Amino acid sequence: MFTRRDFLRTAAATAILMGGPAGLCRAAAAQTLTQDDLLRFDPLGQVTLLHVTDVHAQLKPIYFREPSINLGVGAVEGLPPHVTGTDFLSMFDIPRDSPECYALTNVDFANLAATYGRVGGLDRLATLIKAIRAERPDNTLFLDGGDTWQGSYTSLMTRGEDMVRAFNALKTDAMTAHWEFTYGQDRVQELVEGMLAFPFLCGNVLDTSWDEPVFEATQMFERGGVRVAVIGQAFPYTPIANPRHLIPDWSFGIRPEMVQAHVDDARAAGAGLVVLLSHNGFDVDRKLAARVSGLDVILTGHTHDALPRVVTESGTLLVASGSHGKFLSRLDLDVQGGKVADFRYRLIPVFSDVITPDPEMAQLITDVRAPYEAECTRVLGKTDDLLYRRGNFNGSFDDLICQALLAERDAQIALSPGFRWGATLLPGQDITVDDVHSMTSITYPAAYRTEMDGAMIKTVLEDVADNIFNPDPFYQQGGDMVRVGGMAYAIDIAKPMGERISGLTLLETGEPIDPAKSYVVSGWASVNEGTEGPPVYDLVADYITREKVVTVPENTSITIRG
């Protein structure tokens, strides 16, 4: 039988060769896409940095659609990563219908997915990492940007242990963190001290009693005769974006002065290259690069951006490596006199169908999933539509979650958090327990049912909008806009706090939302301790099971103005 792998190996296609200071370059159209194409790279200098981030516990290959809307505000409006779709193709000179188009944009996603297949899978990632290490055994550092231990059924059941085992096997050199903290501070310490085989670098996390560091900030390595300092920066707004009661004794923050002190200490200790392994988010890191001197590279994470070229800010190289194990970044650096004299970069897409799985990692994945495999693969129903999450204002799987909240909790309005993580499903694909958990698997899953007046509902939307669209990146607390079911609204992201949201309308009646009237609201992922309700993953699974085949109409309830 002619398989997708046969097609990718034999059909005429444009191979991805994302490298060199000029950015994207492409092989001849007649060349086929192979594992060797993905690995092809002209080595440079003494140090090779490999980077993944925001894997969100995805052990196996998945589909993942990039956003169609990613708006920037203020000074970053229209700058990468705030460019999507055909504008992204034009900016980076990417042909439509090419592998690059499929990997980096939402353009014609479902059709291209049928051609190019799934992405990611830690057994495929292991193959790439081992190949590069074999080529550069004394030069390579593999670094993980965090959001690794959360986002799947097995990670929830094992409380992160499955991913710790996998990244130990990858021989990771260091990591930082964000969603890891949602397992609670005791579990984090248990994994870090008892299982993790590499440094857990979170230099901006302090204890609340004495303002003393909870974790190491910096790890020094030697690669190719260069002393390399890696400084870890955890997500600075963890106690706001996630429940504070899970980490009551730890404080976070961007702490630019502390980052500068870590850089100065590293330089004083003889570092010739200083790397910030960051989970700040791209725009925060862009601003931080302008405020902190002596930083050579920021490996940025949290915002799930995938950019085929390095962005330079105030002499610092910013690398954005995407999410869900979909990409592996390779950055080669020539370091002379304590400065980066030259660099070469490639964002390597992990096309699962053309990469030979590493047998050791494949076996580990089989072993860690074995106790849960039957439940993970249990089919709940089928989708008629493309189901995805990523986007500033809505995603079709989020709309499905809102449908479930409205129906299962007998609510008028549904609120679903603007999380970025979760695998994509193609039209006609079965929906499994694994798929639902890739969208909902958290340690505070209660689907609440409560009453809110119209004024409070508007306040919620205004607060979230300011977290996302504040023109000062240091006040952006991450995530996308809260998803809404049963209600329409308009948003003008250029307006100030309190004036962005208007036109709130109850879809059931077509009437405007009354600020003084109470409405039945259902949602999930409340950061408040003691929130009651069924786990959202069970609620969504029950809804899909009853529906059998789910349909998600195009969401036209949000009007973007300005």
C-alpha positions, 0 to 999 in steps of 0.5 A: 500500500502506498503510505504517506511516508512513501509519498513524502519520500518519493513525491516531488516536494520542496524540502525544508532547509531553514538555515543560514543568516539569510533565513529560509532557503529551499532545495530544488522542487524535485528534491524529496523530503527526507530525514537527511534534509531535516538534519542538513546543516553546515556547522559553525563555531564552537557551540551548538544549542538545541532547544525545545519548549512548551512540549505539554506532555505530548509523547506521541506524534500529533497534528498541531495548527498554528494560529490564524490571529496573533495580534501585537500591540504598541511597539510590536504591532506587525512584528514577528511573531505577530504575523500569521497566515498568508502575511507570514508566508510573504514575510518569510518568502515561504511558498504556499502548499510547501512543507514550510507553509504546513509547519508554520501557518494555518493556511489550508491546514487540513489539506496539507495535514493529509499530505505531510502528516503528524508532527512531533513525538519524542521518539522522533525528537530523540533521533534528531538530537542523537544525530546532532550530538553524534556530529558535534559530541563536544559542542552540543547543549540540549535545553528545555524551556518548560511547560513539559510535565503537563498536558496529557492523560499520562502526565496527569495520572503520573503527576509529571513522572512520565515526562521526567523519565522521557527527558532524562532519557533525552539527556537534557542538559537543563530546563526551566518551568511554568505549568510544572508548578501546578502539581504543587510545590511538594510534588515539584520538589519531589521530582526535582530532587528525586528523579530529575537527572539535570538542573532545574533552573528557575533563578526568579523563584524565591521563597516568601519568608526570606526572599531566598532562592528556591532553585539554582539560577545558573549552570555552567557548561564547557562546550568547544572550549567555551564556558557557557552559562545557562540562566533559567527564568520561570514564568514570572506570573505563575501565582496569577495565571495559576492557583497560588494555593498550589505554591503558597511559599514561592514568589515569582516575577520578571525581576530584570535586576536579578537577571542582570545580577545573574549575567554579571555573576556568570561573566565574572565566573568566566562565561564566554557565552551567556544564555537565558533559558526563558519562559517569559514569553516572546514580547517580554523577552524582547523588552528584557533583552533591551534592559539587560546587558551581556545576554548573548542568547534568549531561548524564549518560551511560553507564547508557543511562537515558531519563527524560522529566523532569529530575531535580534534585539539590542545585540541579543539573539532571540530564538522561538522554537514553537510548541508540542514537540513540533520543532527543534531549534538548532543554533550554532555559535562562533564565540570570540573574545566573549562575544558572538562573532557569527551564528547559524540557525535552523528551525527543524520541523519534526515531521513524524512520517519522515523521521525514523523513531529512536527505538529506545525512546519508542520503548520508553513511551510504550512502557510509560503509557502501558498502564493507561493505553486502553483508556487513552485510546478509548474512542468517545466520538468523531468530529465533522470539523477541524478542531484546534485551540490556538488563536487570540480569541477562539479555537474550535475545540474551545468552542466545543468545550463551551458547548459542553459547559452550556449543555452539561451544566445547564448554563446561559454563558460559558467561559473557557480559559485561553490556554494555548496547549492542545493537539489538533484534530482533522475533520472525520477523525476519532476523538479519544480520551487522549485528545480531550486530555490534551486540551483539559488535563490540569490539576484544578479541573472543576467545571463550576456553575455560578451566577454572575451579573452583567457588570462582573462578566464585562469586568472578567473580559476586560481584565483578561483583555488587559492581560493580553493586550497591554502595550507594555509587555511586562504587564502581559500575563500570558494566554489568549482571550477567554473563550465565550459560549452563549454570548457575543461581544466586540473588542477593540484592543487599542483601547485602554483598560476598561474600554476594550469590551462592548456589545455584550449580547446573550445569544439565546435571546439576542438581548444586550447583557444587562449589567444589573441582571444575573446570569448562570455561568459555567467555566473551569480552571478557576484559580480559587481554592475549593472550587466545586464541580465535575472535572472538565475532562469528564464533562467534555468526554460525556458530552462527546459520547452523547453527541457521537459526532460533533459539529462546531459551527464557525464562531461569528460571535466576536467582533474585532474593532479598531 
